[in-house]
Amino acid sequence: MARVLSDETTLSRQRKQLAKESRVLRYLVIGEAGAAVLLAAAGAVLWFQRGPTGLLGLAGVAAFLAAGHFMKARENIKQADFLGAGLKGEVEVARLLADGLDRTYYLYNDLNVRNGFRRAQIDHVVVGPCGVVVIETKNWRGRLVGDENEKTWQQYRFEDVPPRRVGNPILQNRRHAEVVTAFLRSRGLPRVPVIPLLVFTARKAVMEIKDLRSAMLWPNEVCDHIRRLPAAEGFDDAAQDAVLGRFQGLAV
């Protein structure tokens, strides 16, 4: 079993934050809607007794706030569902990496690396005999069409629905690997091999990617692929410990 050095992911933290915010919004909606009803009732009574008052205006303000917070809560629910789909894929890959690799490998889930003005939020980083493996996980459904070196791909999720354009995850993960390489080089480790790896977790995804040379794997292939990577020349236990030392404190 791999040595897991960080576990909670950015998506899980974002989802928790959305859930916390949604609870607060629900209480606000209840309070504001109740205030709107009471103010409207009191305003109507006073209207008949004394003429127009400001209570009806206040009721309108409270109703407007309640409606706005209700829409925000609904938006949070949709966003949480979207994050949940991505989180499901990340959790699956994290579990497979932890269970499928032995203790010569170290696993970080959700590593934030910054070098100068460049920053990379990386789903999984594996440090082992092969060097540093930078893994991007995508839980994209449908049919993906594109070229390895195009900036964007097209994702066809439903029939009779126009495709949406998505960023090329191969290029995204290459940039992540570049940030990691620059980070380690700037901290005195210029010869550490950094290997980008892309994993798709959606079972029914169909890939139509031209000129594909990079590794794009399914979850059940990822551990075997990493184990088959050749040991990096000169990347011994001391070099591995040096990398782990540089990563210390980056995991959150």
BAGU-918724 format. One record per residue (C-alpha): residue in one letter; y, x, z. Coordinates in Angstrom, 2 decimals. Each point is the difference from the previous one (the first is absolute). Example, Ala and Ser with C-alpha at 12.3 -4.5 7.8 and 13.67 -1.06 7.14 Angstrom:
2
   r        yy        xx        zz
   A     -4.50     12.30      7.80
   S      3.44      1.37     -0.66
end
This chain:
252
   r        yy        xx        zz
   M      0.00      0.00      0.00
   A      3.43      1.36     -0.94
   R      2.51      0.82      2.72
   V      2.63     -2.73     -0.14
   L      3.39      1.35      1.08
   S      2.11     -3.10     -0.69
   D     -1.10     -3.58     -0.46
   E      2.69     -2.67     -0.11
   T      1.63     -0.45     -3.40
   T      3.52     -0.83     -1.11
   L     -1.21     -3.31     -1.38
   S     -1.53     -1.01      3.32
   R      3.23      0.83      1.83
   Q      2.05     -1.92     -2.56
   R     -2.32     -2.97      0.30
   K      0.30      0.02      3.80
   Q      3.78      0.14     -0.30
   L      0.00     -2.96     -2.40
   A     -2.21     -1.97      2.38
   K      2.35      0.75      2.92
   E      3.03     -0.97     -2.05
   S     -1.68     -3.20     -1.18
   R     -0.70     -1.07      3.60
   V      3.67      0.48      0.88
   L      1.04     -1.94     -3.11
   R     -2.29     -2.91      0.89
   Y      1.62     -0.31      3.42
   L      3.45      0.16     -1.61
   V     -0.88     -2.72     -2.50
   I     -1.25     -2.29      2.77
   G      3.09      0.61      2.11
   E      2.45     -0.35     -2.88
   A     -1.66     -3.09     -1.42
   G     -0.03     -1.60      3.45
   A      3.67      0.88      0.49
   A      0.83     -1.44     -3.42
   V     -1.69     -3.31      0.87
   L      1.70     -0.25      3.40
   L      3.43      0.92     -1.37
   A     -0.37     -2.45     -2.88
   A     -1.01     -2.79      2.37
   A      2.85      0.74      2.41
   G      2.45      0.33     -2.88
   A     -1.08     -3.35     -1.47
   V      0.45     -1.74      3.35
   L      3.46      1.50      0.52
   W      0.92     -0.84     -3.59
   F     -0.52     -3.67      0.65
   Q      1.70      0.15      3.40
   R      2.97      2.28     -0.61
   G      0.02      1.01     -3.66
   P     -0.89      3.32     -1.70
   T     -0.87      2.99      2.21
   G     -1.07      3.59     -0.60
   L     -3.54     -0.67      1.17
   L     -1.20     -1.08     -3.43
   G      1.31      3.26     -1.46
   L     -1.81      1.97      2.67
   A     -3.15     -1.98     -0.77
   G      0.34      1.01     -3.64
   V      0.36      3.66      0.97
   A     -3.08     -0.17      2.23
   A     -1.97     -1.71     -2.77
   F      1.11      2.66     -2.50
   L     -1.11      2.79      2.34
   A     -3.34     -1.71      0.63
   A     -0.60     -0.35     -3.75
   G      0.86      3.67     -0.60
   H     -2.27      1.24      2.75
   F     -2.78     -2.30     -1.21
   M      0.21      1.50     -3.52
   K      0.00      3.52      1.44
   A     -3.12     -0.79      2.04
   R     -1.73     -1.27     -3.15
   E      1.01      3.17     -1.84
   N     -1.44      2.08      2.86
   I     -3.31     -1.84     -0.28
   K     -0.20      0.76     -3.73
   Q      0.90      3.63      0.61
   A     -2.59      0.28      2.77
   D     -2.66     -1.39     -2.35
   F      1.00      2.57     -2.62
   L     -0.14      2.83      2.53
   G     -3.32     -1.33      1.25
   A     -1.55      0.48     -3.44
   G      1.14      3.61     -0.11
   L     -0.97      0.57      3.62
   K     -3.50     -1.30     -0.67
   G     -0.49      2.67     -2.66
   E      1.42      2.77      2.19
   V     -2.18     -0.97      2.96
   E     -3.10     -0.04     -2.19
   V      0.67      3.46     -1.41
   A      0.92      1.39      3.43
   R     -3.31     -1.25      1.41
   L     -2.01      1.41     -2.90
   L      1.69      3.40      0.30
   A     -0.52      0.13      3.75
   D     -3.67     -1.00     -0.21
   G     -0.93      1.75     -3.24
   L      1.39      3.49      0.60
   D     -1.31      2.43      2.59
   R      1.92      1.87      2.70
   T      1.06      2.78     -2.35
   Y      2.58     -2.50     -1.29
   Y      3.13     -1.26      1.76
   L      1.50     -3.37     -0.86
   Y      3.57     -1.22      0.29
   N      0.76     -3.63     -0.78
   D      3.64     -0.60     -0.90
   L      1.60      3.43     -0.04
   N      3.74      0.22     -0.56
   V      0.94      3.35     -1.53
   R      3.55      1.12     -0.70
   N      1.24      3.14     -1.67
   G      3.75      0.17     -0.46
   F      1.14     -3.24     -1.59
   R     -3.47     -0.87     -1.30
   R     -2.29     -2.21      2.05
   A     -3.51     -1.38     -0.43
   Q     -1.76     -2.72      1.97
   I     -3.67      0.75     -0.67
   D     -2.80     -2.48      0.66
   H     -2.67      2.57      0.88
   V     -0.11      3.79      0.22
   V     -3.29      1.86      0.33
   V     -0.01      3.66      1.02
   G     -3.29      1.74     -0.64
   P     -1.70      2.96     -1.69
   C      1.42     -1.04     -3.38
   G      3.59      0.07      1.27
   V      2.26     -3.01      0.47
   V     -0.92     -3.27     -1.72
   V      2.89     -2.45     -0.41
   I     -1.31     -3.55     -0.46
   E      1.89     -3.02     -1.27
   T     -1.71     -3.36      0.52
   K      0.78     -3.02     -2.18
   N     -1.36     -3.51      0.48
   W      1.24     -1.24     -3.37
   R     -1.86     -2.87     -1.63
   G     -0.33     -1.02     -3.61
   R      0.14      2.17     -3.12
   L      2.09      3.17     -0.01
   V      1.13      1.36     -3.35
   G      1.87      3.24     -0.58
   D     -0.10      3.72     -0.60
   E     -0.55      2.74      2.55
   N      3.47      1.44     -0.57
   E      2.00     -3.21     -0.51
   K      2.52     -0.82      2.73
   T     -1.20     -3.60      0.26
   W     -3.16     -1.97     -0.66
   Q     -0.51     -3.68     -0.73
   Q     -1.96     -2.13      2.44
   Y     -1.57     -3.20     -1.33
   R     -0.93     -2.04      3.07
   F     -0.46     -3.47     -1.50
   E     -0.76     -1.41     -3.43
   D      2.95     -1.51     -1.87
   V      2.42      1.76      2.36
   P      2.14      2.89     -1.29
   P     -0.94      3.37      1.51
   R      2.15      1.68      2.56
   R      1.00      3.65     -0.19
   V     -1.20      2.25      2.81
   G      0.71      3.63      0.71
   N     -2.63      2.46     -1.21
   P     -1.94      0.89      3.19
   I     -1.31      3.21     -1.56
   L      3.54      1.32     -0.40
   Q      0.89     -1.33      3.45
   N     -2.82      1.94      1.61
   R      0.80      3.13     -1.97
   R      3.46     -0.13      1.52
   H     -1.57     -0.39      3.43
   A     -2.13      3.10     -0.64
   E      3.09      1.91     -1.14
   V      1.81     -0.89      3.23
   V     -2.98      1.14      2.08
   T     -0.25      3.25     -1.99
   A      3.72      0.70      0.45
   F     -0.21     -0.90      3.69
   L     -2.85      2.44      0.66
   R      1.59      2.73     -2.14
   S      3.28     -0.29      1.89
   R     -1.93      0.49      3.22
   G     -1.72      3.20     -1.04
   L     -3.15     -1.36     -1.68
   P      0.50      0.60     -3.74
   R     -3.63      0.01     -1.14
   V     -1.41     -3.25      1.36
   P     -1.65     -2.09     -2.75
   V      1.30     -3.60      0.03
   I     -2.09     -2.53     -1.92
   P      1.30     -3.50     -0.88
   L     -2.56     -2.81     -0.04
   L      0.42     -3.69     -0.87
   V     -2.26     -2.74      1.42
   F     -0.06     -3.64     -1.13
   T     -1.48     -2.48      2.46
   A      0.28     -3.34     -1.85
   R     -3.55     -0.85     -1.09
   K      0.97     -1.87     -3.16
   A      2.63      2.40     -1.28
   V     -0.42      1.11     -3.61
   M      1.48      3.34     -1.09
   E      1.17      0.55     -3.56
   I      1.76      3.34      0.39
   K      0.34      2.26     -3.05
   D     -0.31      3.79      0.09
   L     -1.35     -0.16      3.52
   R     -0.77      3.42      1.46
   S      0.80     -0.56      3.66
   A     -2.60     -1.28      2.46
   M      0.22     -3.77      0.55
   L     -2.76     -1.11      2.34
   W     -1.47     -3.05      1.69
   P     -0.39      0.13      3.80
   N     -3.73      0.70     -0.07
   E      0.62      3.09     -2.17
   V      2.72      1.70      1.99
   C     -2.04      1.87      2.63
   D     -2.52      1.35     -2.51
   H      2.87      1.13     -2.21
   I      1.69      1.88      2.86
   R     -3.25      1.62      1.11
   R     -0.62      1.23     -3.57
   L      3.39      1.70     -0.21
   P     -0.56      3.78      0.07
   A      0.99      1.93      3.07
   A      3.41      1.56     -0.52
   E      0.04      3.77     -0.16
   G      1.54      1.44      3.15
   F      0.34     -3.37      1.67
   D     -1.96      0.90      3.11
   D      0.12     -1.46      3.50
   A      3.16      1.94      0.83
   A      1.80     -1.30     -3.08
   Q     -1.22     -3.51      0.78
   D      1.31      0.27      3.56
   A      3.34      1.22     -1.35
   V      0.30     -3.09     -2.22
   L     -0.92     -2.29      2.88
   G      2.63      1.73      2.12
   R      2.66     -0.66     -2.64
   F     -1.01     -3.65     -0.16
   Q      0.13     -0.32      3.79
   G      2.65     -2.50      0.96
   L      0.31     -1.53     -3.47
   A     -2.60     -2.70      0.69
   V      1.56     -3.05      1.67
end
